[in-house]
Amino acid sequence: MGQACNNRVPEEGDDVPFGPPVEEYLYRCSACGAEWLVDDVIVDAAVGMAKFRGEYDGRLPSLGCPGCNGDTLEYVDD
């Protein structure tokens, strides 16, 4: 037997099953010009690695670009 379809629209205050929605940061590659929305989890991991290496300066770190394979993705502060 099939289950009944639950088409209820979520309301404000409803619990989200996996926590709050992710925050995304806009990054742009200085080499190829590609733009990427990067999840906060990725940025947090990069910050943690920079802190571990003693390279963290308080800014959002640069990341590797999947388009050109360089460490050229920089945070875009609009």
Secondary structure, DSSP 8 states (H G I E B T S, - for coil): -----------TT---TTSS---EEEEEETTT--EEEEEHHHHHHHHHHHHHHT---SS---B--TTT-SS-EEE---
